[in-house]
Amino acid sequence: MTGRRARTGRGWDASPPRAGDADGSPRPRRGRRGSASGGAFSPQVDADAPGDADDRGATGVPQDADAPRGTGAPPRDEAELAREICLRQLAVRPRTRAELASALAKRGISEEVSAGVLDRYDEVGIIDDAAFARAWVSSRHAGRGLARRALANELRRRGVDGEVASEALDELDEETEAETARALVDRKLRTARGEPDTVFRRLVGMLARKGYPPGVAIRAVKDALAAQSAEAAEFADGIDADALADAEGDLTPDTRPFD
């Protein structure tokens, strides 16, 4: 034997031609799962298949095909937003209708929508200026010792109607005011320092800032001083409460911090 046949051509070890290979040339080797290049598996995606990349959001979850693309949440209803603002305000503390209307206006709610929401809240009792005024008078008088005049100013600043405020203030009578004024003076006298006339002016000024009329304030301080000490009682005996009350324009409240 002169030697083995060359491996080129169709020798004894050449693979037989496969069906469909007219010239017998070998097909390209495929990868593990159908890749013609023999590299990593890269599936072909039908661009028209439902749920493809074009129909998915950032999380890969299919979205509604009819929903507008590239937009955020739909615009909120103005009345719904107004109700949410009101409820947040009321969660902090009770509010008057005027306070809620002001909060809505600051957030850009139209007057028409604001009026509709507040009218409905009035109907169902969510807002009640009369109840607010009564609670405000009771709380501020008991907690801060405020008199009718100061309370009336606070209710007016919160938009309570004058007639509604007057009805609430009528529950605070003169006798209760006088008792509260005396209690305030007695508490301050425990830590007061200085000559009787200086203490007298400071205490009258403190009551004036809380809204007490001059006559009520002067009598409360005079009676408290008379019961404090002999020196203070002697000073109090010389005070003409009625005359000083009539000359209230001559009494300048001491503005130094005391209450």
DOLUMTI-506362 format. One line per 2 residues: number of its first residue (from 1); their letters; for each residue y, x, z of C-alpha. Coordinates in steps of 0.05 Angstrom, whole numbers. Example, Ala and Ser with C-alpha at 12.3 -4.5 7.8 and 13.67 -1.06 7.14 Angstrom:
1	AS	-90 246 156; -21 273 143
END
This chain:
1	MT	0 0 0; 66 29 -20
3	GR	103 -4 38; 130 -70 63
5	RA	171 -114 17; 245 -113 30
7	RT	268 -167 78; 322 -189 30
9	GR	306 -243 -19; 246 -288 -10
11	GW	193 -243 19; 136 -261 64
13	DA	180 -271 125; 236 -310 93
15	SP	246 -379 122; 229 -435 74
17	PR	288 -474 48; 307 -536 89
19	AG	315 -604 60; 384 -613 32
21	DA	396 -539 22; 391 -535 -52
23	DG	399 -460 -54; 359 -446 9
25	SP	419 -416 46; 415 -423 121
27	RP	461 -475 155; 513 -452 205
29	RR	486 -448 276; 509 -505 321
31	GR	532 -498 393; 499 -528 453
33	RG	523 -599 441; 545 -606 369
35	SA	600 -554 363; 600 -526 292
37	SG	631 -461 317; 578 -448 370
39	GA	633 -445 425; 646 -491 483
41	FS	635 -566 475; 697 -600 449
43	PQ	684 -674 435; 721 -709 379
45	VD	763 -768 404; 774 -828 360
47	AD	849 -838 359; 840 -913 351
49	AP	791 -922 409; 815 -965 466
51	GD	834 -930 531; 851 -864 497
53	AD	904 -815 520; 960 -855 486
55	DR	944 -916 529; 942 -879 596
57	GA	995 -864 647; 1005 -801 685
59	TG	945 -817 729; 899 -828 670
61	VP	890 -902 687; 893 -947 625
63	QD	956 -988 622; 971 -1056 595
65	AD	978 -1049 520; 1033 -1102 519
67	AP	1075 -1069 573; 1136 -1029 550
69	RG	1123 -955 550; 1168 -903 583
71	TG	1202 -953 630; 1200 -958 706
73	AP	1190 -1021 748; 1220 -1084 720
75	PR	1290 -1101 746; 1289 -1139 812
77	DE	1315 -1209 818; 1385 -1208 849
79	AE	1370 -1264 897; 1307 -1229 921
81	LA	1347 -1166 934; 1400 -1205 971
83	RE	1348 -1236 1017; 1318 -1168 1032
85	IC	1386 -1140 1050; 1400 -1198 1097
87	LR	1333 -1193 1132; 1343 -1118 1143
89	QL	1411 -1131 1174; 1383 -1186 1218
91	AV	1326 -1142 1241; 1376 -1096 1276
93	RP	1415 -1152 1312; 1440 -1223 1300
95	RT	1495 -1227 1248; 1548 -1276 1229
97	RA	1552 -1306 1160; 1615 -1264 1146
99	EL	1580 -1200 1166; 1521 -1214 1119
101	AS	1568 -1233 1063; 1605 -1167 1072
103	AL	1539 -1128 1071; 1518 -1163 1006
105	AK	1584 -1150 973; 1579 -1075 989
107	RG	1511 -1074 954; 1540 -1106 892
109	IS	1511 -1176 900; 1551 -1228 863
111	EE	1589 -1281 903; 1549 -1337 871
113	VS	1482 -1308 890; 1507 -1288 959
115	AG	1533 -1359 973; 1467 -1389 951
117	VL	1425 -1344 996; 1470 -1353 1056
119	DR	1474 -1428 1047; 1399 -1431 1049
121	YD	1397 -1388 1111; 1447 -1435 1144
123	EV	1403 -1495 1128; 1340 -1465 1159
125	GI	1377 -1436 1219; 1366 -1362 1203
127	ID	1441 -1352 1212; 1480 -1394 1262
129	DA	1551 -1373 1279; 1556 -1421 1338
131	AF	1493 -1394 1370; 1516 -1323 1355
133	AR	1583 -1335 1389; 1551 -1364 1452
135	AW	1502 -1306 1457; 1557 -1255 1444
137	VS	1603 -1283 1498; 1547 -1285 1549
139	SR	1521 -1215 1534; 1588 -1179 1529
141	HA	1616 -1212 1591; 1555 -1196 1632
143	GR	1544 -1126 1604; 1614 -1100 1594
145	GL	1655 -1147 1638; 1699 -1169 1579
147	AR	1746 -1227 1590; 1761 -1285 1543
149	RA	1818 -1251 1506; 1777 -1189 1489
151	LA	1717 -1231 1469; 1760 -1275 1424
153	NE	1784 -1213 1387; 1713 -1188 1377
155	LR	1689 -1254 1350; 1748 -1258 1302
157	RR	1733 -1188 1276; 1662 -1211 1262
159	GV	1686 -1270 1221; 1670 -1326 1270
161	DG	1712 -1388 1258; 1767 -1399 1310
163	EV	1742 -1468 1331; 1670 -1442 1337
165	AS	1695 -1384 1379; 1736 -1429 1424
167	EA	1675 -1472 1439; 1635 -1411 1459
169	LD	1692 -1383 1502; 1699 -1450 1539
171	EL	1633 -1434 1574; 1669 -1376 1609
173	DE	1713 -1409 1660; 1771 -1379 1700
175	ET	1731 -1375 1765; 1677 -1334 1731
177	EA	1730 -1288 1700; 1762 -1276 1769
179	ET	1694 -1260 1801; 1677 -1211 1746
181	AR	1745 -1177 1751; 1736 -1167 1826
183	AL	1666 -1139 1816; 1693 -1089 1766
185	VD	1748 -1067 1813; 1701 -1059 1872
187	RK	1655 -1014 1831; 1712 -970 1808
189	LR	1742 -964 1877; 1680 -929 1902
191	TA	1698 -868 1860; 1774 -876 1855
193	RG	1817 -819 1879; 1892 -815 1890
195	EP	1949 -852 1924; 1944 -928 1930
197	DT	1999 -940 1879; 1964 -894 1828
199	VF	1897 -927 1839; 1930 -995 1833
201	RR	1960 -979 1765; 1895 -951 1738
203	LV	1854 -1010 1759; 1903 -1061 1732
205	GM	1904 -1022 1666; 1828 -1021 1664
207	LA	1825 -1097 1671; 1880 -1106 1620
209	RK	1840 -1066 1568; 1781 -1113 1581
211	GY	1824 -1173 1564; 1841 -1200 1633
213	PP	1909 -1235 1641; 1960 -1199 1685
215	GV	1956 -1250 1741; 1880 -1245 1746
217	AI	1881 -1169 1743; 1936 -1159 1795
219	RA	1905 -1207 1845; 1836 -1176 1837
221	VK	1862 -1106 1850; 1907 -1128 1908
223	DA	1850 -1163 1943; 1803 -1104 1933
225	LA	1854 -1054 1960; 1868 -1097 2021
227	AQ	1794 -1093 2039; 1787 -1019 2027
229	SA	1827 -984 2081; 1887 -992 2127
231	EA	1932 -950 2081; 1910 -989 2019
233	AE	1917 -1055 2056; 1989 -1037 2076
235	FA	2005 -1022 2003; 1972 -1086 1980
237	DG	2013 -1128 2028; 2076 -1106 1992
239	ID	2051 -1129 1924; 2078 -1194 1898
241	AD	2023 -1212 1849; 2061 -1272 1818
243	AL	2125 -1232 1808; 2087 -1175 1776
245	AD	2049 -1222 1731; 2114 -1253 1706
247	AE	2140 -1184 1692; 2078 -1162 1654
249	GD	2121 -1131 1600; 2143 -1078 1650
251	LT	2070 -1059 1667; 2044 -1006 1619
253	PD	1968 -997 1627; 1947 -928 1645
255	TR	1913 -900 1584; 1877 -844 1620
257	PF	1801 -851 1617; 1780 -891 1678
259	D	1733 -946 1656
END
